[in-house]
Amino acid sequence: MTKPIVIAVDGEPQGVVVPNGNDFRFMAVKLGVFPLDGQIFDSVAAAREAARTAVESAGDLAESISEIVGDDKGNDLVA
């Protein structure tokens, strides 16, 4: 059995890919990449790029929400 390959974004592990015949199946371990869980990629590089995109998108969404809701101290934010 081959070992899973860790997929990290900016040094933070996000999931692993497991060889699946000639391609790789993604297994998510962090919330930001859950949409990729179970997806098949042609290469490890393609999985890494998809994870980076997902993490960046999740960060953008979190930023947008905090601007609407307020900061973590209970203060409303003014944009």
C-alpha positions in Angstrom: 0.0 0.0 0.0 1.3 3.5 -0.9 1.4 6.2 1.7 -0.8 9.3 1.5 0.8 12.5 0.4 0.2 15.6 2.6 -1.2 18.6 0.9 -0.3 21.8 2.7 -1.0 25.5 2.0 1.5 28.0 3.4 2.9 25.3 5.6 -0.5 24.3 7.1 -1.6 20.7 6.3 -5.1 20.8 4.6 -5.5 17.2 3.6 -3.9 14.3 1.9 -4.0 12.7 -1.5 -4.1 8.9 -1.9 -3.0 7.3 -5.1 -6.0 5.9 -6.9 -4.8 4.0 -10.0 -3.3 6.7 -12.3 -4.7 9.6 -10.3 -5.1 10.9 -6.8 -8.1 11.1 -4.4 -8.2 14.1 -2.1 -9.1 13.6 1.6 -9.8 16.8 3.5 -8.7 17.4 7.1 -9.5 21.1 7.4 -12.8 22.9 6.9 -11.6 25.3 4.2 -10.9 22.4 1.8 -13.9 20.2 2.6 -15.4 20.9 -0.8 -12.5 19.0 -2.3 -13.0 15.9 -0.2 -13.3 12.8 -2.4 -12.4 14.6 -5.6 -10.0 13.0 -8.0 -7.0 14.9 -9.4 -4.6 14.0 -12.3 -1.6 15.0 -10.2 -0.4 16.0 -6.8 0.3 19.4 -8.2 -3.3 19.8 -9.4 -4.5 18.8 -5.9 -2.2 21.4 -4.3 -3.4 24.2 -6.5 -7.1 23.3 -5.9 -6.4 23.3 -2.1 -4.6 26.7 -2.3 -7.6 28.1 -4.3 -10.1 26.7 -1.7 -8.2 28.1 1.3 -7.9 31.5 -0.3 -11.6 31.5 -1.2 -12.5 30.4 2.4 -10.3 33.3 3.7 -12.0 35.8 1.5 -15.4 34.6 2.7 -14.4 34.8 6.3 -13.2 38.3 5.8 -16.4 39.3 4.2 -18.5 37.9 7.0 -16.4 39.6 9.7 -16.9 42.9 7.9 -20.7 42.4 8.0 -21.0 40.9 11.5 -18.3 42.7 13.5 -15.0 41.8 15.1 -14.4 39.1 17.7 -14.7 41.7 20.5 -18.4 42.3 19.8 -17.8 45.6 18.0 -19.6 46.4 14.8 -17.2 47.1 12.0 -17.6 50.1 9.8 -16.4 49.6 6.3 
